[in-house]
Amino acid sequence: MSFTKVGAHALAGFVSGSETTGHLFDPNFGQFDIGQGHYAKWSDLWVDLWEYYGIANVIIFTAEMAEVIVLD
């Protein structure tokens, strides 16, 4: 699983709402279709990502994201 696919979902989930809520948009289907669609906090969004992609892939994405943040 690449950063691009998981990252696209995670970032779409964060930026499509306010600072505290968002929607998880699935670009493969062109609709908000993962979980309930609204997330009160990041941890709620990650739970849906874990269920959709599997926890190992989300951990890999998180590590890649941390590396990007540190390098920037």
PDB file of N, CA, C, O and CB in Angstrom:
ATOM      1  N   MET A   1       0.860  -1.175   0.000  1.00  0.00           N
ATOM      2  CA  MET A   1       0.000   0.000   0.000  1.00  0.00           C
ATOM      3  C   MET A   1       0.896   1.225   0.000  1.00  0.00           C
ATOM      4  O   MET A   1       1.836   1.327   0.789  1.00  0.00           O
ATOM      5  CB  MET A   1      -0.973   0.005   1.227  1.00  0.00           C
ATOM      6  N   SER A   2       0.602   2.116  -0.864  1.00  0.00           N
ATOM      7  CA  SER A   2       1.444   3.301  -0.975  1.00  0.00           C
ATOM      8  C   SER A   2       0.898   4.450  -0.133  1.00  0.00           C
ATOM      9  O   SER A   2      -0.268   4.470   0.261  1.00  0.00           O
ATOM     10  CB  SER A   2       1.562   3.731  -2.434  1.00  0.00           C
ATOM     11  N   PHE A   3       1.777   5.392   0.122  1.00  0.00           N
ATOM     12  CA  PHE A   3       1.370   6.613   0.821  1.00  0.00           C
ATOM     13  C   PHE A   3       0.250   7.300   0.057  1.00  0.00           C
ATOM     14  O   PHE A   3      -0.673   7.850   0.658  1.00  0.00           O
ATOM     15  CB  PHE A   3       2.569   7.572   0.998  1.00  0.00           C
ATOM     16  N   THR A   4       0.331   7.269  -1.269  1.00  0.00           N
ATOM     17  CA  THR A   4      -0.598   8.031  -2.097  1.00  0.00           C
ATOM     18  C   THR A   4      -2.045   7.645  -1.845  1.00  0.00           C
ATOM     19  O   THR A   4      -2.884   8.523  -1.644  1.00  0.00           O
ATOM     20  CB  THR A   4      -0.269   7.839  -3.554  1.00  0.00           C
ATOM     21  N   LYS A   5      -2.357   6.363  -1.851  1.00  0.00           N
ATOM     22  CA  LYS A   5      -3.754   5.945  -1.720  1.00  0.00           C
ATOM     23  C   LYS A   5      -4.289   6.179  -0.311  1.00  0.00           C
ATOM     24  O   LYS A   5      -5.338   6.800  -0.138  1.00  0.00           O
ATOM     25  CB  LYS A   5      -3.897   4.474  -2.086  1.00  0.00           C
ATOM     26  N   VAL A   6      -3.573   5.686   0.692  1.00  0.00           N
ATOM     27  CA  VAL A   6      -4.031   5.888   2.063  1.00  0.00           C
ATOM     28  C   VAL A   6      -3.988   7.366   2.410  1.00  0.00           C
ATOM     29  O   VAL A   6      -4.896   7.889   3.057  1.00  0.00           O
ATOM     30  CB  VAL A   6      -3.174   5.077   3.053  1.00  0.00           C
ATOM     31  N   GLY A   7      -2.917   8.042   1.972  1.00  0.00           N
ATOM     32  CA  GLY A   7      -2.772   9.462   2.261  1.00  0.00           C
ATOM     33  C   GLY A   7      -3.875  10.294   1.656  1.00  0.00           C
ATOM     34  O   GLY A   7      -4.349  11.250   2.272  1.00  0.00           O
ATOM     35  N   ALA A   8      -4.289   9.939   0.451  1.00  0.00           N
ATOM     36  CA  ALA A   8      -5.373  10.676  -0.201  1.00  0.00           C
ATOM     37  C   ALA A   8      -6.646  10.584   0.613  1.00  0.00           C
ATOM     38  O   ALA A   8      -7.359  11.575   0.767  1.00  0.00           O
ATOM     39  CB  ALA A   8      -5.615  10.147  -1.616  1.00  0.00           C
ATOM     40  N   HIS A   9      -6.936   9.410   1.132  1.00  0.00           N
ATOM     41  CA  HIS A   9      -8.130   9.255   1.955  1.00  0.00           C
ATOM     42  C   HIS A   9      -8.015  10.032   3.260  1.00  0.00           C
ATOM     43  O   HIS A   9      -8.943  10.731   3.666  1.00  0.00           O
ATOM     44  CB  HIS A   9      -8.381   7.784   2.246  1.00  0.00           C
ATOM     45  N   ALA A  10      -6.866   9.900   3.910  1.00  0.00           N
ATOM     46  CA  ALA A  10      -6.692  10.559   5.201  1.00  0.00           C
ATOM     47  C   ALA A  10      -6.747  12.071   5.062  1.00  0.00           C
ATOM     48  O   ALA A  10      -7.415  12.748   5.844  1.00  0.00           O
ATOM     49  CB  ALA A  10      -5.373  10.143   5.836  1.00  0.00           C
ATOM     50  N   LEU A  11      -6.051  12.598   4.076  1.00  0.00           N
ATOM     51  CA  LEU A  11      -6.029  14.047   3.893  1.00  0.00           C
ATOM     52  C   LEU A  11      -7.387  14.565   3.441  1.00  0.00           C
ATOM     53  O   LEU A  11      -7.822  15.632   3.873  1.00  0.00           O
ATOM     54  CB  LEU A  11      -4.956  14.439   2.879  1.00  0.00           C
ATOM     55  N   ALA A  12      -8.057  13.817   2.576  1.00  0.00           N
ATOM     56  CA  ALA A  12      -9.403  14.227   2.165  1.00  0.00           C
ATOM     57  C   ALA A  12     -10.340  14.233   3.356  1.00  0.00           C
ATOM     58  O   ALA A  12     -11.203  15.103   3.474  1.00  0.00           O
ATOM     59  CB  ALA A  12      -9.948  13.298   1.068  1.00  0.00           C
ATOM     60  N   GLY A  13     -10.169  13.262   4.235  1.00  0.00           N
ATOM     61  CA  GLY A  13     -10.999  13.203   5.429  1.00  0.00           C
ATOM     62  C   GLY A  13     -10.799  14.403   6.321  1.00  0.00           C
ATOM     63  O   GLY A  13     -11.737  14.866   6.970  1.00  0.00           O
ATOM     64  N   PHE A  14      -9.580  14.911   6.359  1.00  0.00           N
ATOM     65  CA  PHE A  14      -9.298  16.044   7.236  1.00  0.00           C
ATOM     66  C   PHE A  14      -9.689  17.368   6.596  1.00  0.00           C
ATOM     67  O   PHE A  14     -10.309  18.204   7.253  1.00  0.00           O
ATOM     68  CB  PHE A  14      -7.829  16.067   7.605  1.00  0.00           C
ATOM     69  N   VAL A  15      -9.344  17.578   5.340  1.00  0.00           N
ATOM     70  CA  VAL A  15      -9.506  18.901   4.751  1.00  0.00           C
ATOM     71  C   VAL A  15     -10.899  19.187   4.221  1.00  0.00           C
ATOM     72  O   VAL A  15     -11.221  20.340   3.934  1.00  0.00           O
ATOM     73  CB  VAL A  15      -8.534  19.069   3.656  1.00  0.00           C
ATOM     74  N   SER A  16     -11.735  18.163   4.085  1.00  0.00           N
ATOM     75  CA  SER A  16     -13.052  18.419   3.514  1.00  0.00           C
ATOM     76  C   SER A  16     -14.042  18.955   4.537  1.00  0.00           C
ATOM     77  O   SER A  16     -15.141  19.373   4.171  1.00  0.00           O
ATOM     78  CB  SER A  16     -13.596  17.160   2.901  1.00  0.00           C
ATOM     79  N   GLY A  17     -13.675  18.951   5.796  1.00  0.00           N
ATOM     80  CA  GLY A  17     -14.550  19.482   6.826  1.00  0.00           C
ATOM     81  C   GLY A  17     -13.914  20.675   7.505  1.00  0.00           C
ATOM     82  O   GLY A  17     -13.053  21.345   6.934  1.00  0.00           O
ATOM     83  N   SER A  18     -14.338  20.933   8.715  1.00  0.00           N
ATOM     84  CA  SER A  18     -13.729  22.007   9.485  1.00  0.00           C
ATOM     85  C   SER A  18     -12.435  21.478  10.093  1.00  0.00           C
ATOM     86  O   SER A  18     -11.956  20.411   9.709  1.00  0.00           O
ATOM     87  CB  SER A  18     -14.702  22.539  10.591  1.00  0.00           C
ATOM     88  N   GLU A  19     -11.878  22.212  11.028  1.00  0.00           N
ATOM     89  CA  GLU A  19     -10.643  21.754  11.656  1.00  0.00           C
ATOM     90  C   GLU A  19     -10.858  20.499  12.488  1.00  0.00           C
ATOM     91  O   GLU A  19      -9.913  19.753  12.745  1.00  0.00           O
ATOM     92  CB  GLU A  19     -10.062  22.850  12.523  1.00  0.00           C
ATOM     93  N   THR A  20     -12.086  20.265  12.907  1.00  0.00           N
ATOM     94  CA  THR A  20     -12.341  19.115  13.778  1.00  0.00           C
ATOM     95  C   THR A  20     -13.221  18.046  13.157  1.00  0.00           C
ATOM     96  O   THR A  20     -13.323  16.948  13.704  1.00  0.00           O
ATOM     97  CB  THR A  20     -12.970  19.580  15.040  1.00  0.00           C
ATOM     98  N   THR A  21     -13.858  18.332  12.034  1.00  0.00           N
ATOM     99  CA  THR A  21     -14.694  17.312  11.396  1.00  0.00           C
ATOM    100  C   THR A  21     -14.375  17.242   9.914  1.00  0.00           C
ATOM    101  O   THR A  21     -13.860  18.196   9.332  1.00  0.00           O
ATOM    102  CB  THR A  21     -16.197  17.611  11.610  1.00  0.00           C
ATOM    103  N   GLY A  22     -14.679  16.129   9.325  1.00  0.00           N
ATOM    104  CA  GLY A  22     -14.400  15.986   7.904  1.00  0.00           C
ATOM    105  C   GLY A  22     -15.119  14.794   7.315  1.00  0.00           C
ATOM    106  O   GLY A  22     -15.835  14.079   8.016  1.00  0.00           O
ATOM    107  N   HIS A  23     -14.930  14.586   6.039  1.00  0.00           N
ATOM    108  CA  HIS A  23     -15.503  13.451   5.333  1.00  0.00           C
ATOM    109  C   HIS A  23     -14.364  12.632   4.756  1.00  0.00           C
ATOM    110  O   HIS A  23     -13.357  13.187   4.316  1.00  0.00           O
ATOM    111  CB  HIS A  23     -16.490  13.910   4.218  1.00  0.00           C
ATOM    112  N   LEU A  24     -14.515  11.335   4.755  1.00  0.00           N
ATOM    113  CA  LEU A  24     -13.520  10.469   4.133  1.00  0.00           C
ATOM    114  C   LEU A  24     -13.996  10.157   2.722  1.00  0.00           C
ATOM    115  O   LEU A  24     -14.913   9.359   2.528  1.00  0.00           O
ATOM    116  CB  LEU A  24     -13.296   9.155   4.965  1.00  0.00           C
ATOM    117  N   PHE A  25     -13.372  10.788   1.747  1.00  0.00           N
ATOM    118  CA  PHE A  25     -13.779  10.677   0.351  1.00  0.00           C
ATOM    119  C   PHE A  25     -12.999   9.560  -0.309  1.00  0.00           C
ATOM    120  O   PHE A  25     -11.771   9.526  -0.232  1.00  0.00           O
ATOM    121  CB  PHE A  25     -13.565  12.010  -0.401  1.00  0.00           C
ATOM    122  N   ASP A  26     -13.706   8.638  -0.963  1.00  0.00           N
ATOM    123  CA  ASP A  26     -13.044   7.539  -1.658  1.00  0.00           C
ATOM    124  C   ASP A  26     -12.939   7.874  -3.134  1.00  0.00           C
ATOM    125  O   ASP A  26     -13.936   7.786  -3.851  1.00  0.00           O
ATOM    126  CB  ASP A  26     -13.808   6.207  -1.451  1.00  0.00           C
ATOM    127  N   PRO A  27     -11.752   8.257  -3.614  1.00  0.00           N
ATOM    128  CA  PRO A  27     -11.609   8.645  -5.017  1.00  0.00           C
ATOM    129  C   PRO A  27     -11.854   7.499  -5.985  1.00  0.00           C
ATOM    130  O   PRO A  27     -12.113   7.730  -7.166  1.00  0.00           O
ATOM    131  CB  PRO A  27     -10.240   9.203  -5.249  1.00  0.00           C
ATOM    132  N   ASN A  28     -11.774   6.251  -5.490  1.00  0.00           N
ATOM    133  CA  ASN A  28     -12.037   5.109  -6.367  1.00  0.00           C
ATOM    134  C   ASN A  28     -13.499   5.046  -6.790  1.00  0.00           C
ATOM    135  O   ASN A  28     -13.816   4.589  -7.888  1.00  0.00           O
ATOM    136  CB  ASN A  28     -11.645   3.812  -5.674  1.00  0.00           C
ATOM    137  N   PHE A  29     -14.372   5.500  -5.927  1.00  0.00           N
ATOM    138  CA  PHE A  29     -15.800   5.444  -6.213  1.00  0.00           C
ATOM    139  C   PHE A  29     -16.420   6.826  -6.409  1.00  0.00           C
ATOM    140  O   PHE A  29     -17.570   6.940  -6.831  1.00  0.00           O
ATOM    141  CB  PHE A  29     -16.511   4.724  -5.100  1.00  0.00           C
ATOM    142  N   GLY A  30     -15.664   7.862  -6.105  1.00  0.00           N
ATOM    143  CA  GLY A  30     -16.167   9.212  -6.272  1.00  0.00           C
ATOM    144  C   GLY A  30     -17.265   9.586  -5.305  1.00  0.00           C
ATOM    145  O   GLY A  30     -18.137  10.393  -5.628  1.00  0.00           O
ATOM    146  N   GLN A  31     -17.227   9.005  -4.119  1.00  0.00           N
ATOM    147  CA  GLN A  31     -18.258   9.339  -3.143  1.00  0.00           C
ATOM    148  C   GLN A  31     -17.729   9.137  -1.726  1.00  0.00           C
ATOM    149  O   GLN A  31     -16.702   8.494  -1.506  1.00  0.00           O
ATOM    150  CB  GLN A  31     -19.521   8.485  -3.374  1.00  0.00           C
ATOM    151  N   PHE A  32     -18.455   9.698  -0.788  1.00  0.00           N
ATOM    152  CA  PHE A  32     -18.118   9.516   0.617  1.00  0.00           C
ATOM    153  C   PHE A  32     -18.768   8.211   1.055  1.00  0.00           C
ATOM    154  O   PHE A  32     -19.965   8.177   1.340  1.00  0.00           O
ATOM    155  CB  PHE A  32     -18.597  10.735   1.504  1.00  0.00           C
ATOM    156  N   ASP A  33     -17.985   7.136   1.110  1.00  0.00           N
ATOM    157  CA  ASP A  33     -18.634   5.849   1.352  1.00  0.00           C
ATOM    158  C   ASP A  33     -17.946   4.973   2.385  1.00  0.00           C
ATOM    159  O   ASP A  33     -18.304   3.803   2.527  1.00  0.00           O
ATOM    160  CB  ASP A  33     -18.723   5.105   0.083  1.00  0.00           C
ATOM    161  N   ILE A  34     -16.976   5.499   3.104  1.00  0.00           N
ATOM    162  CA  ILE A  34     -16.302   4.696   4.112  1.00  0.00           C
ATOM    163  C   ILE A  34     -16.785   5.145   5.484  1.00  0.00           C
ATOM    164  O   ILE A  34     -16.722   6.331   5.808  1.00  0.00           O
ATOM    165  CB  ILE A  34     -14.752   4.820   3.992  1.00  0.00           C
ATOM    166  N   GLY A  35     -17.261   4.219   6.277  1.00  0.00           N
ATOM    167  CA  GLY A  35     -17.735   4.555   7.609  1.00  0.00           C
ATOM    168  C   GLY A  35     -18.951   5.467   7.543  1.00  0.00           C
ATOM    169  O   GLY A  35     -19.750   5.389   6.610  1.00  0.00           O
ATOM    170  N   GLN A  36     -19.081   6.320   8.532  1.00  0.00           N
ATOM    171  CA  GLN A  36     -20.225   7.220   8.604  1.00  0.00           C
ATOM    172  C   GLN A  36     -19.997   8.524   7.854  1.00  0.00           C
ATOM    173  O   GLN A  36     -20.945   9.266   7.596  1.00  0.00           O
ATOM    174  CB  GLN A  36     -20.549   7.517  10.039  1.00  0.00           C
ATOM    175  N   GLY A  37     -18.752   8.807   7.505  1.00  0.00           N
ATOM    176  CA  GLY A  37     -18.475  10.011   6.722  1.00  0.00           C
ATOM    177  C   GLY A  37     -18.137  11.245   7.532  1.00  0.00           C
ATOM    178  O   GLY A  37     -17.508  12.164   7.007  1.00  0.00           O
ATOM    179  N   HIS A  38     -18.534  11.297   8.790  1.00  0.00           N
ATOM    180  CA  HIS A  38     -18.224  12.450   9.633  1.00  0.00           C
ATOM    181  C   HIS A  38     -17.329  12.005  10.782  1.00  0.00           C
ATOM    182  O   HIS A  38     -17.564  10.968  11.401  1.00  0.00           O
ATOM    183  CB  HIS A  38     -19.522  13.113  10.173  1.00  0.00           C
ATOM    184  N   TYR A  39     -16.313  12.792  11.055  1.00  0.00           N
ATOM    185  CA  TYR A  39     -15.352  12.416  12.083  1.00  0.00           C
ATOM    186  C   TYR A  39     -15.139  13.578  13.040  1.00  0.00           C
ATOM    187  O   TYR A  39     -14.742  14.670  12.633  1.00  0.00           O
ATOM    188  CB  TYR A  39     -14.015  11.983  11.453  1.00  0.00           C
ATOM    189  N   ALA A  40     -15.409  13.329  14.318  1.00  0.00           N
ATOM    190  CA  ALA A  40     -15.242  14.371  15.321  1.00  0.00           C
ATOM    191  C   ALA A  40     -13.773  14.608  15.633  1.00  0.00           C
ATOM    192  O   ALA A  40     -13.400  15.697  16.069  1.00  0.00           O
ATOM    193  CB  ALA A  40     -15.992  14.006  16.590  1.00  0.00           C
ATOM    194  N   LYS A  41     -12.943  13.606  15.415  1.00  0.00           N
ATOM    195  CA  LYS A  41     -11.519  13.737  15.704  1.00  0.00           C
ATOM    196  C   LYS A  41     -10.734  12.760  14.842  1.00  0.00           C
ATOM    197  O   LYS A  41     -11.290  11.821  14.273  1.00  0.00           O
ATOM    198  CB  LYS A  41     -11.234  13.492  17.205  1.00  0.00           C
ATOM    199  N   TRP A  42      -9.421  13.002  14.758  1.00  0.00           N
ATOM    200  CA  TRP A  42      -8.556  12.174  13.921  1.00  0.00           C
ATOM    201  C   TRP A  42      -8.649  10.705  14.274  1.00  0.00           C
ATOM    202  O   TRP A  42      -8.652   9.859  13.379  1.00  0.00           O
ATOM    203  CB  TRP A  42      -7.127  12.631  14.040  1.00  0.00           C
ATOM    204  N   SER A  43      -8.725  10.377  15.558  1.00  0.00           N
ATOM    205  CA  SER A  43      -8.738   8.962  15.956  1.00  0.00           C
ATOM    206  C   SER A  43      -9.930   8.226  15.363  1.00  0.00           C
ATOM    207  O   SER A  43      -9.819   7.046  15.031  1.00  0.00           O
ATOM    208  CB  SER A  43      -8.760   8.838  17.479  1.00  0.00           C
ATOM    209  N   ASP A  44     -11.067   8.900  15.225  1.00  0.00           N
ATOM    210  CA  ASP A  44     -12.234   8.262  14.610  1.00  0.00           C
ATOM    211  C   ASP A  44     -11.972   7.960  13.139  1.00  0.00           C
ATOM    212  O   ASP A  44     -12.350   6.901  12.638  1.00  0.00           O
ATOM    213  CB  ASP A  44     -13.476   9.158  14.753  1.00  0.00           C
ATOM    214  N   LEU A  45     -11.318   8.902  12.449  1.00  0.00           N
ATOM    215  CA  LEU A  45     -10.980   8.696  11.046  1.00  0.00           C
ATOM    216  C   LEU A  45     -10.023   7.521  10.896  1.00  0.00           C
ATOM    217  O   LEU A  45     -10.190   6.699   9.995  1.00  0.00           O
ATOM    218  CB  LEU A  45     -10.363   9.968  10.448  1.00  0.00           C
ATOM    219  N   TRP A  46      -9.011   7.430  11.780  1.00  0.00           N
ATOM    220  CA  TRP A  46      -8.033   6.342  11.676  1.00  0.00           C
ATOM    221  C   TRP A  46      -8.676   4.987  11.892  1.00  0.00           C
ATOM    222  O   TRP A  46      -8.253   4.005  11.282  1.00  0.00           O
ATOM    223  CB  TRP A  46      -6.912   6.541  12.680  1.00  0.00           C
ATOM    224  N   VAL A  47      -9.697   4.908  12.752  1.00  0.00           N
ATOM    225  CA  VAL A  47     -10.390   3.632  12.955  1.00  0.00           C
ATOM    226  C   VAL A  47     -10.980   3.146  11.640  1.00  0.00           C
ATOM    227  O   VAL A  47     -10.853   1.968  11.304  1.00  0.00           O
ATOM    228  CB  VAL A  47     -11.499   3.772  14.023  1.00  0.00           C
ATOM    229  N   ASP A  48     -11.620   4.033  10.895  1.00  0.00           N
ATOM    230  CA  ASP A  48     -12.170   3.633   9.601  1.00  0.00           C
ATOM    231  C   ASP A  48     -11.069   3.266   8.610  1.00  0.00           C
ATOM    232  O   ASP A  48     -11.223   2.322   7.835  1.00  0.00           O
ATOM    233  CB  ASP A  48     -13.032   4.751   9.026  1.00  0.00           C
ATOM    234  N   LEU A  49      -9.965   4.001   8.631  1.00  0.00           N
ATOM    235  CA  LEU A  49      -8.843   3.650   7.755  1.00  0.00           C
ATOM    236  C   LEU A  49      -8.320   2.260   8.091  1.00  0.00           C
ATOM    237  O   LEU A  49      -8.012   1.477   7.192  1.00  0.00           O
ATOM    238  CB  LEU A  49      -7.711   4.690   7.877  1.00  0.00           C
ATOM    239  N   TRP A  50      -8.218   1.948   9.380  1.00  0.00           N
ATOM    240  CA  TRP A  50      -7.734   0.619   9.779  1.00  0.00           C
ATOM    241  C   TRP A  50      -8.656  -0.460   9.244  1.00  0.00           C
ATOM    242  O   TRP A  50      -8.195  -1.470   8.712  1.00  0.00           O
ATOM    243  CB  TRP A  50      -7.625   0.511  11.313  1.00  0.00           C
ATOM    244  N   GLU A  51      -9.959  -0.248   9.384  1.00  0.00           N
ATOM    245  CA  GLU A  51     -10.915  -1.255   8.934  1.00  0.00           C
ATOM    246  C   GLU A  51     -10.894  -1.407   7.416  1.00  0.00           C
ATOM    247  O   GLU A  51     -11.083  -2.509   6.901  1.00  0.00           O
ATOM    248  CB  GLU A  51     -12.320  -0.895   9.403  1.00  0.00           C
ATOM    249  N   TYR A  52     -10.669  -0.315   6.703  1.00  0.00           N
ATOM    250  CA  TYR A  52     -10.716  -0.333   5.241  1.00  0.00           C
ATOM    251  C   TYR A  52      -9.433  -0.884   4.632  1.00  0.00           C
ATOM    252  O   TYR A  52      -9.477  -1.670   3.686  1.00  0.00           O
ATOM    253  CB  TYR A  52     -10.975   1.065   4.711  1.00  0.00           C
ATOM    254  N   TYR A  53      -8.284  -0.470   5.178  1.00  0.00           N
ATOM    255  CA  TYR A  53      -6.996  -0.852   4.596  1.00  0.00           C
ATOM    256  C   TYR A  53      -6.259  -1.939   5.367  1.00  0.00           C
ATOM    257  O   TYR A  53      -5.370  -2.592   4.821  1.00  0.00           O
ATOM    258  CB  TYR A  53      -6.122   0.348   4.499  1.00  0.00           C
ATOM    259  N   GLY A  54      -6.617  -2.136   6.619  1.00  0.00           N
ATOM    260  CA  GLY A  54      -5.853  -3.038   7.470  1.00  0.00           C
ATOM    261  C   GLY A  54      -4.842  -2.231   8.274  1.00  0.00           C
ATOM    262  O   GLY A  54      -4.233  -1.288   7.769  1.00  0.00           O
ATOM    263  N   ILE A  55      -4.679  -2.616   9.521  1.00  0.00           N
ATOM    264  CA  ILE A  55      -3.852  -1.817  10.423  1.00  0.00           C
ATOM    265  C   ILE A  55      -2.400  -1.720   9.968  1.00  0.00           C
ATOM    266  O   ILE A  55      -1.765  -0.682  10.155  1.00  0.00           O
ATOM    267  CB  ILE A  55      -3.904  -2.399  11.810  1.00  0.00           C
ATOM    268  N   ALA A  56      -1.868  -2.781   9.376  1.00  0.00           N
ATOM    269  CA  ALA A  56      -0.461  -2.749   8.943  1.00  0.00           C
ATOM    270  C   ALA A  56      -0.230  -1.652   7.913  1.00  0.00           C
ATOM    271  O   ALA A  56       0.783  -0.956   7.971  1.00  0.00           O
ATOM    272  CB  ALA A  56      -0.044  -4.111   8.359  1.00  0.00           C
ATOM    273  N   ASN A  57      -1.153  -1.488   6.975  1.00  0.00           N
ATOM    274  CA  ASN A  57      -1.006  -0.462   5.946  1.00  0.00           C
ATOM    275  C   ASN A  57      -1.124   0.936   6.526  1.00  0.00           C
ATOM    276  O   ASN A  57      -0.440   1.856   6.078  1.00  0.00           O
ATOM    277  CB  ASN A  57      -2.044  -0.656   4.857  1.00  0.00           C
ATOM    278  N   VAL A  58      -1.979   1.100   7.512  1.00  0.00           N
ATOM    279  CA  VAL A  58      -2.130   2.416   8.137  1.00  0.00           C
ATOM    280  C   VAL A  58      -0.878   2.763   8.941  1.00  0.00           C
ATOM    281  O   VAL A  58      -0.460   3.921   8.970  1.00  0.00           O
ATOM    282  CB  VAL A  58      -3.383   2.448   9.049  1.00  0.00           C
ATOM    283  N   ILE A  59      -0.281   1.769   9.589  1.00  0.00           N
ATOM    284  CA  ILE A  59       0.965   2.015  10.322  1.00  0.00           C
ATOM    285  C   ILE A  59       2.067   2.428   9.358  1.00  0.00           C
ATOM    286  O   ILE A  59       2.839   3.342   9.648  1.00  0.00           O
ATOM    287  CB  ILE A  59       1.392   0.761  11.119  1.00  0.00           C
ATOM    288  N   ILE A  60       2.144   1.758   8.212  1.00  0.00           N
ATOM    289  CA  ILE A  60       3.140   2.121   7.202  1.00  0.00           C
ATOM    290  C   ILE A  60       2.903   3.549   6.730  1.00  0.00           C
ATOM    291  O   ILE A  60       3.846   4.334   6.632  1.00  0.00           O
ATOM    292  CB  ILE A  60       3.093   1.142   6.004  1.00  0.00           C
ATOM    293  N   PHE A  61       1.644   3.892   6.436  1.00  0.00           N
ATOM    294  CA  PHE A  61       1.322   5.257   6.007  1.00  0.00           C
ATOM    295  C   PHE A  61       1.725   6.268   7.073  1.00  0.00           C
ATOM    296  O   PHE A  61       2.312   7.304   6.761  1.00  0.00           O
ATOM    297  CB  PHE A  61      -0.178   5.386   5.698  1.00  0.00           C
ATOM    298  N   THR A  62       1.407   5.967   8.334  1.00  0.00           N
ATOM    299  CA  THR A  62       1.721   6.887   9.427  1.00  0.00           C
ATOM    300  C   THR A  62       3.227   7.107   9.527  1.00  0.00           C
ATOM    301  O   THR A  62       3.682   8.232   9.734  1.00  0.00           O
ATOM    302  CB  THR A  62       1.172   6.349  10.761  1.00  0.00           C
ATOM    303  N   ALA A  63       3.999   6.031   9.381  1.00  0.00           N
ATOM    304  CA  ALA A  63       5.459   6.152   9.424  1.00  0.00           C
ATOM    305  C   ALA A  63       5.966   6.992   8.258  1.00  0.00           C
ATOM    306  O   ALA A  63       6.859   7.822   8.430  1.00  0.00           O
ATOM    307  CB  ALA A  63       6.118   4.761   9.399  1.00  0.00           C
ATOM    308  N   GLU A  64       5.400   6.779   7.076  1.00  0.00           N
ATOM    309  CA  GLU A  64       5.811   7.565   5.910  1.00  0.00           C
ATOM    310  C   GLU A  64       5.450   9.030   6.097  1.00  0.00           C
ATOM    311  O   GLU A  64       6.228   9.915   5.741  1.00  0.00           O
ATOM    312  CB  GLU A  64       5.158   7.019   4.630  1.00  0.00           C
ATOM    313  N   MET A  65       4.278   9.288   6.651  1.00  0.00           N
ATOM    314  CA  MET A  65       3.841  10.659   6.874  1.00  0.00           C
ATOM    315  C   MET A  65       4.753  11.342   7.892  1.00  0.00           C
ATOM    316  O   MET A  65       5.116  12.505   7.715  1.00  0.00           O
ATOM    317  CB  MET A  65       2.374  10.690   7.354  1.00  0.00           C
ATOM    318  N   ALA A  66       5.122  10.631   8.951  1.00  0.00           N
ATOM    319  CA  ALA A  66       6.023  11.193   9.957  1.00  0.00           C
ATOM    320  C   ALA A  66       7.370  11.530   9.331  1.00  0.00           C
ATOM    321  O   ALA A  66       7.974  12.551   9.657  1.00  0.00           O
ATOM    322  CB  ALA A  66       6.208  10.212  11.130  1.00  0.00           C
ATOM    323  N   GLU A  67       7.832  10.676   8.441  1.00  0.00           N
ATOM    324  CA  GLU A  67       9.105  10.930   7.765  1.00  0.00           C
ATOM    325  C   GLU A  67       9.011  12.175   6.896  1.00  0.00           C
ATOM    326  O   GLU A  67       9.946  12.975   6.850  1.00  0.00           O
ATOM    327  CB  GLU A  67       9.518   9.718   6.913  1.00  0.00           C
ATOM    328  N   VAL A  68       7.894  12.343   6.211  1.00  0.00           N
ATOM    329  CA  VAL A  68       7.693  13.527   5.367  1.00  0.00           C
ATOM    330  C   VAL A  68       7.692  14.787   6.220  1.00  0.00           C
ATOM    331  O   VAL A  68       8.311  15.786   5.855  1.00  0.00           O
ATOM    332  CB  VAL A  68       6.372  13.418   4.573  1.00  0.00           C
ATOM    333  N   ILE A  69       7.004  14.745   7.349  1.00  0.00           N
ATOM    334  CA  ILE A  69       6.925  15.913   8.229  1.00  0.00           C
ATOM    335  C   ILE A  69       8.306  16.259   8.779  1.00  0.00           C
ATOM    336  O   ILE A  69       8.685  17.429   8.818  1.00  0.00           O
ATOM    337  CB  ILE A  69       5.937  15.656   9.387  1.00  0.00           C
ATOM    338  N   VAL A  70       9.056  15.246   9.203  1.00  0.00           N
ATOM    339  CA  VAL A  70      10.392  15.476   9.759  1.00  0.00           C
ATOM    340  C   VAL A  70      11.325  16.039   8.696  1.00  0.00           C
ATOM    341  O   VAL A  70      12.117  16.939   8.976  1.00  0.00           O
ATOM    342  CB  VAL A  70      10.972  14.172  10.337  1.00  0.00           C
ATOM    343  N   LEU A  71      11.234  15.511   7.470  1.00  0.00           N
ATOM    344  CA  LEU A  71      12.119  15.969   6.404  1.00  0.00           C
ATOM    345  C   LEU A  71      11.784  17.382   5.943  1.00  0.00           C
ATOM    346  O   LEU A  71      12.664  18.116   5.493  1.00  0.00           O
ATOM    347  CB  LEU A  71      12.048  15.021   5.231  1.00  0.00           C
ATOM    348  N   ASP A  72      10.515  17.763   6.055  1.00  0.00           N
ATOM    349  CA  ASP A  72      10.117  19.116   5.657  1.00  0.00           C
ATOM    350  C   ASP A  72      10.504  20.053   6.758  1.00  0.00           C
ATOM    351  O   ASP A  72      10.271  21.257   6.654  1.00  0.00           O
ATOM    352  CB  ASP A  72       8.597  19.212   5.357  1.00  0.00           C
TER     353      ASP A  72
END
